[in-house]
Amino acid sequence: MRSEPLSLTARGEGEKGARRRTSPVLAVVALASVLALTATGCGSGDSDANAQASASAASEGDGKITIPDDIRDRLKEHGIDVDQWKNGAWRNWDRDDWLREAQDYINPIIEGLWDPDRMREAEDPDRGVQESDLSGDQGVTDPEPAPVDAKPVSPTYHDNVPEAGKVFFDSPEGTMVCSATVVEDPAHPGKSDMVWTAGHCVHAGKSGGWYRNTAFVPSYNDQALSGAELGSATEKDVAPYGVWWADWAQTSDQWIAQGGPTGGDGAPYDFAVIHVTREEGGSGKSLEETVGSALPVNFAAPAVPQVESITAGGYPAAAPFDGETLYQCQDRPGRLSINASDPTMYRIGCTMTGGSSGGGWVATGADGRPALVSNTSIGPVNAGWLAGPRLGEVAKGVYDSVSEKFADQS
């Protein structure tokens, strides 16, 4: 591996296209070569998290979004007044009880919060780790792959990659963005409301808790408008299939316990599943029905040397990209070991940068169908490669838990 720093980022509030100064929380650790995660983590498979599901918002007869009583009660349990929350109290990150446990996930809809301007200003979160973490007898790590140039997806994105989109959220560092993928829900065939992303896109890991105001926008900027054109774009241009708010999210227990703002801590378990509901209520159609597709998830993908090709997708936001265009990289994966006791990760050559975190990695399954096998987790600052977790029993546990939580929801 190279000795220069590795870092993937998310974009936050501030000058568009500018690189955010890394805060002390996001500072790169003193190791030999730096890797960086591109998204944020989420809840775990805790059995307490499987309480009866409820919608995070309801629509009155006049179409106004209201927050159900059970959500209000859960907020009050943590000393949060829902009206104050919607009026800006969610910006208070100094609370001693910043919610972090799996069963504490709460994400009230704030109608109109994610407008086109706020989406454009979102940054990519920085994370880093060094090459010294990869030295010694720590499992198998193949030679660093040659960079593969990311290629823009032809518009409309919905025609070519209908499952892809962006996740927006608020963190203590500002407004952030990751990439994500619509996946199938075994409890609701053909009617999934489930989205796959990285754990660090929903939860801060060992140093914090759940991020806030999490929402998914499928086929973001579907027509591939330029930055200048997006300055006068309508919400329909930016979010043609609507804004979908998370009403539940889960990540691995390992990410919550180990995941860090820098380095590769928790990276082999850096995945999350989000369940969503449409901001304005809509026609009653599911996310999958709305976009017309959802990918199956393969939790038994063959060993890395047996995988001929993986395609990674996402919206890279750090220079030289601007976060407005969907890109893909295709490469034969190699192996990356962060820690000998953790699962070996996939690694591919790819020039995508921060903001692509959480984006789906797709490979052809034994049945000949494309399936999600990983998501972007870490990569170098100089954007030569990306790495993602290999999805196994822990990932399946998170996925099944979210599906089962909403199994009785019609």
Number of C-alpha atoms within 10 A of each C-alpha: 17 14 12 15 21 28 27 32 32 33 33 28 19 14 12 17 19 15 18 21 10 14 12 8 15 17 15 24 17 13 16 17 22 29 31 32 42 37 39 36 36 34 33 30 22 17 10 11 21 16 10 11 16 14 17 25 25 17 15 10 7 6 11 12 18 15 17 15 11 12 18 17 14 15 19 12 10 12 11 15 16 18 11 10 15 16 11 10 13 19 14 10 15 8 8 6 11 15 18 20 21 25 19 18 24 21 22 24 25 18 16 10 13 22 14 20 16 14 26 24 19 27 34 32 33 34 36 31 30 28 20 15 19 21 15 9 10 16 18 16 19 14 11 16 19 13 18 18 17 20 16 16 16 16 17 14 23 22 13 12 20 21 23 30 28 29 32 29 24 23 24 16 18 19 24 30 37 37 36 33 31 29 26 24 26 15 17 19 10 16 20 25 26 26 29 28 32 35 37 34 38 34 32 26 30 18 14 22 24 30 28 22 22 28 27 31 24 31 29 28 27 24 16 21 16 13 15 8 9 18 12 11 16 13 17 13 18 26 23 18 19 21 25 23 29 30 22 28 30 30 35 30 22 21 29 30 17 18 29 26 27 22 30 28 25 28 31 26 30 38 36 32 33 32 25 24 26 25 22 19 16 12 8 11 15 19 27 24 14 17 21 14 20 27 23 18 22 21 18 13 20 13 11 18 11 11 17 11 15 23 21 29 31 33 30 33 30 27 15 12 17 21 32 22 24 27 22 23 23 20 19 17 23 22 22 25 23 26 21 13 9 14 18 24 24 31 30 28 24 26 25 35 33 39 36 36 42 38 32 32 25 23 22 18 18 11 7 8 11 18 23 27 27 33 35 35 37 36 35 30 23 17 22 21 25 32 31 32 26 27 24 16 11 18 24 17 16 23 29 16 20 28 23 17 18 21 15 11 12 7
